[in-house]
């Protein structure tokens, strides 16, 4: 397991936190909706369509956070000569491409 996740932090301004949390809340709402669909014996096809929507929402948020990561954290680290960030990025891209 990579220990970098516990040692580094990303400072986000309040507006950025609100934007991300809002998207996470929407995803949570989608998941809660799927729970209700299962409780109400919704048709499999309908559940699968909603699961696909959740997956797309998560991918979209991941891409948004990755883009911000590249422009902020990675750019800062490279400017400071912290080239181990490249290894971190390679590992991250491998996870995304599974």
Backbone as XML, in Angstrom:
<?xml version="1.0"?>
<chain id="A" units="angstrom">
  <residue number="1" name="UNK">
    <atom name="N" x="0.839" y="-1.185" z="0.000"/>
    <atom name="CA" x="0.000" y="0.000" z="0.000"/>
    <atom name="C" x="0.883" y="1.247" z="0.000"/>
  </residue>
  <residue number="2" name="UNK">
    <atom name="N" x="0.488" y="2.261" z="-0.740"/>
    <atom name="CA" x="1.235" y="3.503" z="-0.869"/>
    <atom name="C" x="0.983" y="4.379" z="0.352"/>
  </residue>
  <residue number="3" name="UNK">
    <atom name="N" x="2.044" y="4.797" z="1.024"/>
    <atom name="CA" x="1.896" y="5.622" z="2.218"/>
    <atom name="C" x="1.776" y="7.101" z="1.920"/>
  </residue>
  <residue number="4" name="UNK">
    <atom name="N" x="1.985" y="7.526" z="0.645"/>
    <atom name="CA" x="1.877" y="8.937" z="0.315"/>
    <atom name="C" x="0.505" y="9.505" z="0.634"/>
  </residue>
  <residue number="5" name="UNK">
    <atom name="N" x="-0.530" y="8.665" z="0.573"/>
    <atom name="CA" x="-1.885" y="9.154" z="0.806"/>
    <atom name="C" x="-2.048" y="9.720" z="2.213"/>
  </residue>
  <residue number="6" name="UNK">
    <atom name="N" x="-1.243" y="9.264" z="3.121"/>
    <atom name="CA" x="-1.387" y="9.701" z="4.510"/>
    <atom name="C" x="-0.453" y="10.858" z="4.860"/>
  </residue>
  <residue number="7" name="UNK">
    <atom name="N" x="0.583" y="11.062" z="4.074"/>
    <atom name="CA" x="1.585" y="12.069" z="4.394"/>
    <atom name="C" x="1.360" y="13.398" z="3.683"/>
  </residue>
  <residue number="8" name="UNK">
    <atom name="N" x="0.674" y="13.391" z="2.556"/>
    <atom name="CA" x="0.463" y="14.620" z="1.800"/>
    <atom name="C" x="-0.972" y="15.097" z="1.980"/>
  </residue>
  <residue number="9" name="UNK">
    <atom name="N" x="-1.153" y="16.395" z="1.826"/>
    <atom name="CA" x="-2.486" y="16.979" z="1.882"/>
    <atom name="C" x="-2.631" y="17.969" z="0.738"/>
  </residue>
  <residue number="10" name="UNK">
    <atom name="N" x="-3.871" y="18.198" z="0.354"/>
    <atom name="CA" x="-4.172" y="19.188" z="-0.668"/>
    <atom name="C" x="-5.051" y="20.254" z="-0.043"/>
  </residue>
  <residue number="11" name="UNK">
    <atom name="N" x="-4.568" y="21.474" z="-0.037"/>
    <atom name="CA" x="-5.358" y="22.593" z="0.472"/>
    <atom name="C" x="-6.301" y="23.046" z="-0.631"/>
  </residue>
  <residue number="12" name="UNK">
    <atom name="N" x="-7.586" y="23.042" z="-0.334"/>
    <atom name="CA" x="-8.598" y="23.499" z="-1.279"/>
    <atom name="C" x="-9.318" y="24.689" z="-0.655"/>
  </residue>
  <residue number="13" name="UNK">
    <atom name="N" x="-9.629" y="25.677" z="-1.488"/>
    <atom name="CA" x="-10.382" y="26.799" z="-0.943"/>
    <atom name="C" x="-11.835" y="26.367" z="-0.724"/>
  </residue>
  <residue number="14" name="UNK">
    <atom name="N" x="-12.559" y="27.182" z="-0.025"/>
    <atom name="CA" x="-13.930" y="26.851" z="0.361"/>
    <atom name="C" x="-14.811" y="26.590" z="-0.858"/>
  </residue>
  <residue number="15" name="UNK">
    <atom name="N" x="-14.666" y="27.393" z="-1.899"/>
    <atom name="CA" x="-15.484" y="27.215" z="-3.102"/>
    <atom name="C" x="-15.209" y="25.865" z="-3.758"/>
  </residue>
  <residue number="16" name="UNK">
    <atom name="N" x="-13.952" y="25.471" z="-3.809"/>
    <atom name="CA" x="-13.578" y="24.183" z="-4.402"/>
    <atom name="C" x="-14.139" y="23.030" z="-3.570"/>
  </residue>
  <residue number="17" name="UNK">
    <atom name="N" x="-14.028" y="23.127" z="-2.251"/>
    <atom name="CA" x="-14.585" y="22.092" z="-1.376"/>
    <atom name="C" x="-16.090" y="21.965" z="-1.595"/>
  </residue>
  <residue number="18" name="UNK">
    <atom name="N" x="-16.784" y="23.108" z="-1.668"/>
    <atom name="CA" x="-18.236" y="23.089" z="-1.876"/>
    <atom name="C" x="-18.592" y="22.434" z="-3.204"/>
  </residue>
  <residue number="19" name="UNK">
    <atom name="N" x="-17.820" y="22.748" z="-4.251"/>
    <atom name="CA" x="-18.068" y="22.181" z="-5.575"/>
    <atom name="C" x="-17.929" y="20.653" z="-5.544"/>
  </residue>
  <residue number="20" name="UNK">
    <atom name="N" x="-16.867" y="20.164" z="-4.928"/>
    <atom name="CA" x="-16.624" y="18.720" z="-4.864"/>
    <atom name="C" x="-17.662" y="18.037" z="-3.970"/>
  </residue>
  <residue number="21" name="UNK">
    <atom name="N" x="-17.933" y="18.619" z="-2.820"/>
    <atom name="CA" x="-18.901" y="18.026" z="-1.896"/>
    <atom name="C" x="-20.296" y="17.995" z="-2.520"/>
  </residue>
  <residue number="22" name="UNK">
    <atom name="N" x="-20.646" y="19.025" z="-3.277"/>
    <atom name="CA" x="-21.936" y="19.042" z="-3.962"/>
    <atom name="C" x="-22.046" y="17.876" z="-4.938"/>
  </residue>
  <residue number="23" name="UNK">
    <atom name="N" x="-20.979" y="17.639" z="-5.694"/>
    <atom name="CA" x="-20.994" y="16.519" z="-6.636"/>
    <atom name="C" x="-21.056" y="15.185" z="-5.896"/>
  </residue>
  <residue number="24" name="UNK">
    <atom name="N" x="-20.331" y="15.066" z="-4.777"/>
    <atom name="CA" x="-20.390" y="13.835" z="-3.984"/>
    <atom name="C" x="-21.790" y="13.622" z="-3.406"/>
  </residue>
  <residue number="25" name="UNK">
    <atom name="N" x="-22.429" y="14.691" z="-2.993"/>
    <atom name="CA" x="-23.788" y="14.580" z="-2.472"/>
    <atom name="C" x="-24.761" y="14.110" z="-3.550"/>
  </residue>
  <residue number="26" name="UNK">
    <atom name="N" x="-24.566" y="14.590" z="-4.789"/>
    <atom name="CA" x="-25.407" y="14.130" z="-5.897"/>
    <atom name="C" x="-25.204" y="12.638" z="-6.144"/>
  </residue>
  <residue number="27" name="UNK">
    <atom name="N" x="-23.945" y="12.204" z="-6.100"/>
    <atom name="CA" x="-23.642" y="10.786" z="-6.277"/>
    <atom name="C" x="-24.280" y="9.970" z="-5.156"/>
  </residue>
  <residue number="28" name="UNK">
    <atom name="N" x="-24.170" y="10.470" z="-3.935"/>
    <atom name="CA" x="-24.799" y="9.797" z="-2.795"/>
    <atom name="C" x="-26.312" y="9.709" z="-2.997"/>
  </residue>
  <residue number="29" name="UNK">
    <atom name="N" x="-26.906" y="10.756" z="-3.523"/>
    <atom name="CA" x="-28.343" y="10.743" z="-3.814"/>
    <atom name="C" x="-28.687" y="9.695" z="-4.856"/>
  </residue>
  <residue number="30" name="UNK">
    <atom name="N" x="-27.847" y="9.573" z="-5.866"/>
    <atom name="CA" x="-28.068" y="8.547" z="-6.890"/>
    <atom name="C" x="-28.019" y="7.149" z="-6.259"/>
  </residue>
  <residue number="31" name="UNK">
    <atom name="N" x="-27.043" y="6.934" z="-5.393"/>
    <atom name="CA" x="-26.891" y="5.630" z="-4.736"/>
    <atom name="C" x="-28.116" y="5.342" z="-3.851"/>
  </residue>
  <residue number="32" name="UNK">
    <atom name="N" x="-28.558" y="6.351" z="-3.103"/>
    <atom name="CA" x="-29.747" y="6.176" z="-2.273"/>
    <atom name="C" x="-30.966" y="5.842" z="-3.129"/>
  </residue>
  <residue number="33" name="UNK">
    <atom name="N" x="-31.049" y="6.462" z="-4.289"/>
    <atom name="CA" x="-32.142" y="6.156" z="-5.217"/>
    <atom name="C" x="-32.088" y="4.710" z="-5.682"/>
  </residue>
  <residue number="34" name="UNK">
    <atom name="N" x="-30.890" y="4.211" z="-5.928"/>
    <atom name="CA" x="-30.738" y="2.808" z="-6.336"/>
    <atom name="C" x="-31.138" y="1.885" z="-5.194"/>
  </residue>
  <residue number="35" name="UNK">
    <atom name="N" x="-30.774" y="2.239" z="-3.964"/>
    <atom name="CA" x="-31.205" y="1.447" z="-2.807"/>
    <atom name="C" x="-32.729" y="1.321" z="-2.780"/>
  </residue>
  <residue number="36" name="UNK">
    <atom name="N" x="-33.413" y="2.449" z="-2.998"/>
    <atom name="CA" x="-34.877" y="2.433" z="-2.993"/>
    <atom name="C" x="-35.420" y="1.603" z="-4.142"/>
  </residue>
  <residue number="37" name="UNK">
    <atom name="N" x="-34.750" y="1.670" z="-5.282"/>
    <atom name="CA" x="-35.176" y="0.859" z="-6.423"/>
    <atom name="C" x="-35.122" y="-0.629" z="-6.067"/>
  </residue>
  <residue number="38" name="UNK">
    <atom name="N" x="-34.042" y="-1.035" z="-5.406"/>
    <atom name="CA" x="-33.902" y="-2.438" z="-5.009"/>
    <atom name="C" x="-34.979" y="-2.808" z="-3.997"/>
  </residue>
  <residue number="39" name="UNK">
    <atom name="N" x="-35.188" y="-1.930" z="-3.013"/>
    <atom name="CA" x="-36.229" y="-2.186" z="-2.010"/>
    <atom name="C" x="-37.610" y="-2.327" z="-2.654"/>
  </residue>
  <residue number="40" name="UNK">
    <atom name="N" x="-37.834" y="-1.602" z="-3.748"/>
    <atom name="CA" x="-39.137" y="-1.610" z="-4.422"/>
    <atom name="C" x="-39.182" y="-2.574" z="-5.605"/>
  </residue>
  <residue number="41" name="UNK">
    <atom name="N" x="-38.204" y="-3.475" z="-5.665"/>
    <atom name="CA" x="-38.159" y="-4.503" z="-6.711"/>
    <atom name="C" x="-38.166" y="-3.925" z="-8.128"/>
  </residue>
  <residue number="42" name="UNK">
    <atom name="N" x="-37.397" y="-2.862" z="-8.330"/>
    <atom name="CA" x="-37.311" y="-2.260" z="-9.665"/>
    <atom name="C" x="-36.723" y="-3.257" z="-10.662"/>
  </residue>
  <residue number="43" name="UNK">
    <atom name="N" x="-37.093" y="-3.089" z="-11.900"/>
    <atom name="CA" x="-36.634" y="-3.935" z="-12.995"/>
    <atom name="C" x="-35.108" y="-3.817" z="-13.138"/>
  </residue>
  <residue number="44" name="UNK">
    <atom name="N" x="-34.447" y="-4.958" z="-13.345"/>
    <atom name="CA" x="-32.972" y="-5.007" z="-13.425"/>
    <atom name="C" x="-32.413" y="-3.984" z="-14.402"/>
  </residue>
  <residue number="45" name="UNK">
    <atom name="N" x="-33.036" y="-3.895" z="-15.573"/>
    <atom name="CA" x="-32.561" y="-2.966" z="-16.594"/>
    <atom name="C" x="-32.532" y="-1.532" z="-16.056"/>
  </residue>
  <residue number="46" name="UNK">
    <atom name="N" x="-33.576" y="-1.151" z="-15.343"/>
    <atom name="CA" x="-33.652" y="0.204" z="-14.783"/>
    <atom name="C" x="-32.565" y="0.437" z="-13.736"/>
  </residue>
  <residue number="47" name="UNK">
    <atom name="N" x="-32.311" y="-0.572" z="-12.909"/>
    <atom name="CA" x="-31.255" y="-0.470" z="-11.897"/>
    <atom name="C" x="-29.900" y="-0.332" z="-12.574"/>
  </residue>
  <residue number="48" name="UNK">
    <atom name="N" x="-29.674" y="-1.142" z="-13.589"/>
    <atom name="CA" x="-28.386" y="-1.093" z="-14.306"/>
    <atom name="C" x="-28.159" y="0.262" z="-14.971"/>
  </residue>
  <residue number="49" name="UNK">
    <atom name="N" x="-29.207" y="0.854" z="-15.501"/>
    <atom name="CA" x="-29.085" y="2.187" z="-16.106"/>
    <atom name="C" x="-28.670" y="3.204" z="-15.048"/>
  </residue>
  <residue number="50" name="UNK">
    <atom name="N" x="-29.266" y="3.113" z="-13.864"/>
    <atom name="CA" x="-28.907" y="4.040" z="-12.791"/>
    <atom name="C" x="-27.489" y="3.782" z="-12.280"/>
  </residue>
  <residue number="51" name="UNK">
    <atom name="N" x="-27.081" y="2.523" z="-12.222"/>
    <atom name="CA" x="-25.704" y="2.213" z="-11.826"/>
    <atom name="C" x="-24.709" y="2.789" z="-12.832"/>
  </residue>
  <residue number="52" name="UNK">
    <atom name="N" x="-25.045" y="2.724" z="-14.102"/>
    <atom name="CA" x="-24.192" y="3.311" z="-15.135"/>
    <atom name="C" x="-24.092" y="4.825" z="-14.958"/>
  </residue>
  <residue number="53" name="UNK">
    <atom name="N" x="-25.201" y="5.445" z="-14.583"/>
    <atom name="CA" x="-25.190" y="6.893" z="-14.341"/>
    <atom name="C" x="-24.274" y="7.233" z="-13.178"/>
  </residue>
  <residue number="54" name="UNK">
    <atom name="N" x="-24.305" y="6.430" z="-12.113"/>
    <atom name="CA" x="-23.427" y="6.653" z="-10.962"/>
    <atom name="C" x="-21.973" y="6.495" z="-11.384"/>
  </residue>
  <residue number="55" name="UNK">
    <atom name="N" x="-21.698" y="5.441" z="-12.133"/>
    <atom name="CA" x="-20.331" y="5.212" z="-12.599"/>
    <atom name="C" x="-19.825" y="6.403" z="-13.412"/>
  </residue>
  <residue number="56" name="UNK">
    <atom name="N" x="-20.664" y="6.929" z="-14.296"/>
    <atom name="CA" x="-20.266" y="8.088" z="-15.090"/>
    <atom name="C" x="-20.045" y="9.318" z="-14.216"/>
  </residue>
  <residue number="57" name="UNK">
    <atom name="N" x="-20.869" y="9.492" z="-13.206"/>
    <atom name="CA" x="-20.706" y="10.624" z="-12.290"/>
    <atom name="C" x="-19.390" y="10.523" z="-11.529"/>
  </residue>
  <residue number="58" name="UNK">
    <atom name="N" x="-19.057" y="9.330" z="-11.063"/>
    <atom name="CA" x="-17.806" y="9.125" z="-10.325"/>
    <atom name="C" x="-16.621" y="9.356" z="-11.253"/>
  </residue>
  <residue number="59" name="UNK">
    <atom name="N" x="-16.679" y="8.852" z="-12.468"/>
    <atom name="CA" x="-15.584" y="9.056" z="-13.429"/>
    <atom name="C" x="-15.400" y="10.538" z="-13.737"/>
  </residue>
  <residue number="60" name="UNK">
    <atom name="N" x="-16.502" y="11.240" z="-13.893"/>
    <atom name="CA" x="-16.429" y="12.669" z="-14.183"/>
    <atom name="C" x="-15.785" y="13.429" z="-13.025"/>
  </residue>
  <residue number="61" name="UNK">
    <atom name="N" x="-16.178" y="13.109" z="-11.804"/>
    <atom name="CA" x="-15.581" y="13.761" z="-10.635"/>
    <atom name="C" x="-14.104" y="13.397" z="-10.512"/>
  </residue>
  <residue number="62" name="UNK">
    <atom name="N" x="-13.771" y="12.149" z="-10.766"/>
    <atom name="CA" x="-12.367" y="11.728" z="-10.717"/>
    <atom name="C" x="-11.535" y="12.512" z="-11.725"/>
  </residue>
  <residue number="63" name="UNK">
    <atom name="N" x="-12.057" y="12.669" z="-12.924"/>
    <atom name="CA" x="-11.338" y="13.427" z="-13.952"/>
    <atom name="C" x="-11.153" y="14.882" z="-13.539"/>
  </residue>
  <residue number="64" name="UNK">
    <atom name="N" x="-12.184" y="15.455" z="-12.943"/>
    <atom name="CA" x="-12.116" y="16.839" z="-12.471"/>
    <atom name="C" x="-11.024" y="16.997" z="-11.413"/>
  </residue>
  <residue number="65" name="UNK">
    <atom name="N" x="-11.001" y="16.076" z="-10.444"/>
    <atom name="CA" x="-9.997" y="16.153" z="-9.376"/>
    <atom name="C" x="-8.603" y="15.884" z="-9.937"/>
  </residue>
  <residue number="66" name="UNK">
    <atom name="N" x="-8.487" y="14.957" z="-10.866"/>
    <atom name="CA" x="-7.188" y="14.674" z="-11.492"/>
    <atom name="C" x="-6.665" y="15.899" z="-12.235"/>
  </residue>
  <residue number="67" name="UNK">
    <atom name="N" x="-7.522" y="16.543" z="-12.987"/>
    <atom name="CA" x="-7.107" y="17.748" z="-13.722"/>
    <atom name="C" x="-6.607" y="18.824" z="-12.759"/>
  </residue>
  <residue number="68" name="UNK">
    <atom name="N" x="-7.353" y="19.049" z="-11.681"/>
    <atom name="CA" x="-6.916" y="20.035" z="-10.687"/>
    <atom name="C" x="-5.603" y="19.614" z="-10.040"/>
  </residue>
  <residue number="69" name="UNK">
    <atom name="N" x="-5.457" y="18.319" z="-9.791"/>
    <atom name="CA" x="-4.227" y="17.792" z="-9.200"/>
    <atom name="C" x="-3.023" y="18.104" z="-10.094"/>
  </residue>
  <residue number="70" name="UNK">
    <atom name="N" x="-3.190" y="17.912" z="-11.390"/>
    <atom name="CA" x="-2.090" y="18.177" z="-12.325"/>
    <atom name="C" x="-1.702" y="19.649" z="-12.323"/>
  </residue>
  <residue number="71" name="UNK">
    <atom name="N" x="-2.698" y="20.532" z="-12.328"/>
    <atom name="CA" x="-2.421" y="21.966" z="-12.395"/>
    <atom name="C" x="-1.918" y="22.547" z="-11.076"/>
  </residue>
  <residue number="72" name="UNK">
    <atom name="N" x="-2.215" y="21.881" z="-9.965"/>
    <atom name="CA" x="-1.817" y="22.442" z="-8.675"/>
    <atom name="C" x="-0.689" y="21.635" z="-8.044"/>
  </residue>
  <residue number="73" name="UNK">
    <atom name="N" x="-1.008" y="20.502" z="-7.488"/>
    <atom name="CA" x="-0.042" y="19.707" z="-6.720"/>
    <atom name="C" x="1.146" y="19.255" z="-7.556"/>
  </residue>
  <residue number="74" name="UNK">
    <atom name="N" x="0.859" y="18.692" z="-8.711"/>
    <atom name="CA" x="1.948" y="18.160" z="-9.545"/>
    <atom name="C" x="2.824" y="19.295" z="-10.058"/>
  </residue>
  <residue number="75" name="UNK">
    <atom name="N" x="2.216" y="20.362" z="-10.550"/>
    <atom name="CA" x="2.998" y="21.498" z="-11.046"/>
    <atom name="C" x="3.886" y="22.064" z="-9.935"/>
  </residue>
  <residue number="76" name="UNK">
    <atom name="N" x="3.325" y="22.207" z="-8.742"/>
    <atom name="CA" x="4.090" y="22.717" z="-7.597"/>
    <atom name="C" x="5.265" y="21.795" z="-7.266"/>
  </residue>
  <residue number="77" name="UNK">
    <atom name="N" x="4.997" y="20.494" z="-7.202"/>
    <atom name="CA" x="6.061" y="19.543" z="-6.863"/>
    <atom name="C" x="7.182" y="19.560" z="-7.898"/>
  </residue>
  <residue number="78" name="UNK">
    <atom name="N" x="6.823" y="19.611" z="-9.165"/>
    <atom name="CA" x="7.851" y="19.629" z="-10.212"/>
    <atom name="C" x="8.667" y="20.917" z="-10.159"/>
  </residue>
  <residue number="79" name="UNK">
    <atom name="N" x="8.000" y="22.030" z="-9.911"/>
    <atom name="CA" x="8.719" y="23.301" z="-9.765"/>
    <atom name="C" x="9.693" y="23.245" z="-8.597"/>
  </residue>
  <residue number="80" name="UNK">
    <atom name="N" x="9.363" y="22.479" z="-7.557"/>
    <atom name="CA" x="10.224" y="22.342" z="-6.378"/>
    <atom name="C" x="11.227" y="21.203" z="-6.515"/>
  </residue>
  <residue number="81" name="UNK">
    <atom name="N" x="11.287" y="20.604" z="-7.702"/>
    <atom name="CA" x="12.250" y="19.533" z="-7.934"/>
    <atom name="C" x="11.880" y="18.205" z="-7.313"/>
  </residue>
  <residue number="82" name="UNK">
    <atom name="N" x="10.624" y="18.042" z="-6.940"/>
    <atom name="CA" x="10.156" y="16.795" z="-6.332"/>
    <atom name="C" x="9.662" y="15.853" z="-7.439"/>
  </residue>
  <residue number="83" name="UNK">
    <atom name="N" x="10.611" y="15.191" z="-8.082"/>
    <atom name="CA" x="10.294" y="14.387" z="-9.248"/>
    <atom name="C" x="9.701" y="13.023" z="-8.900"/>
  </residue>
  <residue number="84" name="UNK">
    <atom name="N" x="9.648" y="12.667" z="-7.610"/>
    <atom name="CA" x="8.966" y="11.433" z="-7.210"/>
    <atom name="C" x="7.474" y="11.521" z="-7.508"/>
  </residue>
  <residue number="85" name="UNK">
    <atom name="N" x="6.992" y="12.743" z="-7.730"/>
    <atom name="CA" x="5.600" y="12.944" z="-8.112"/>
    <atom name="C" x="5.299" y="12.267" z="-9.442"/>
  </residue>
  <residue number="86" name="UNK">
    <atom name="N" x="6.290" y="12.158" z="-10.300"/>
    <atom name="CA" x="6.089" y="11.475" z="-11.582"/>
    <atom name="C" x="5.754" y="10.003" z="-11.334"/>
  </residue>
  <residue number="87" name="UNK">
    <atom name="N" x="6.471" y="9.354" z="-10.415"/>
    <atom name="CA" x="6.169" y="7.964" z="-10.073"/>
    <atom name="C" x="4.760" y="7.844" z="-9.498"/>
  </residue>
  <residue number="88" name="UNK">
    <atom name="N" x="4.385" y="8.805" z="-8.679"/>
    <atom name="CA" x="3.038" y="8.828" z="-8.101"/>
    <atom name="C" x="1.983" y="8.918" z="-9.209"/>
  </residue>
  <residue number="89" name="UNK">
    <atom name="N" x="2.250" y="9.772" z="-10.199"/>
    <atom name="CA" x="1.322" y="9.929" z="-11.321"/>
    <atom name="C" x="1.217" y="8.659" z="-12.149"/>
  </residue>
  <residue number="90" name="UNK">
    <atom name="N" x="2.342" y="8.022" z="-12.405"/>
    <atom name="CA" x="2.336" y="6.773" z="-13.173"/>
    <atom name="C" x="1.477" y="5.744" z="-12.463"/>
  </residue>
  <residue number="91" name="UNK">
    <atom name="N" x="1.648" y="5.619" z="-11.160"/>
    <atom name="CA" x="0.850" y="4.689" z="-10.370"/>
    <atom name="C" x="-0.638" y="5.042" z="-10.445"/>
  </residue>
  <residue number="92" name="UNK">
    <atom name="N" x="-0.932" y="6.322" z="-10.381"/>
    <atom name="CA" x="-2.307" y="6.791" z="-10.450"/>
    <atom name="C" x="-2.939" y="6.450" z="-11.795"/>
  </residue>
  <residue number="93" name="UNK">
    <atom name="N" x="-2.213" y="6.701" z="-12.884"/>
    <atom name="CA" x="-2.733" y="6.393" z="-14.216"/>
    <atom name="C" x="-2.938" y="4.890" z="-14.393"/>
  </residue>
  <residue number="94" name="UNK">
    <atom name="N" x="-2.087" y="4.075" z="-13.802"/>
    <atom name="CA" x="-2.276" y="2.632" z="-13.872"/>
    <atom name="C" x="-3.577" y="2.215" z="-13.182"/>
  </residue>
  <residue number="95" name="UNK">
    <atom name="N" x="-3.894" y="2.868" z="-12.070"/>
    <atom name="CA" x="-5.156" y="2.576" z="-11.372"/>
    <atom name="C" x="-6.362" y="2.976" z="-12.216"/>
  </residue>
  <residue number="96" name="UNK">
    <atom name="N" x="-6.264" y="4.125" z="-12.885"/>
    <atom name="CA" x="-7.365" y="4.618" z="-13.705"/>
    <atom name="C" x="-7.601" y="3.735" z="-14.919"/>
  </residue>
  <residue number="97" name="UNK">
    <atom name="N" x="-6.561" y="3.080" z="-15.407"/>
    <atom name="CA" x="-6.669" y="2.307" z="-16.642"/>
    <atom name="C" x="-6.954" y="0.838" z="-16.422"/>
  </residue>
  <residue number="98" name="UNK">
    <atom name="N" x="-7.363" y="0.448" z="-15.235"/>
    <atom name="CA" x="-7.700" y="-0.957" z="-14.967"/>
    <atom name="C" x="-9.051" y="-1.291" z="-15.517"/>
  </residue>
</chain>
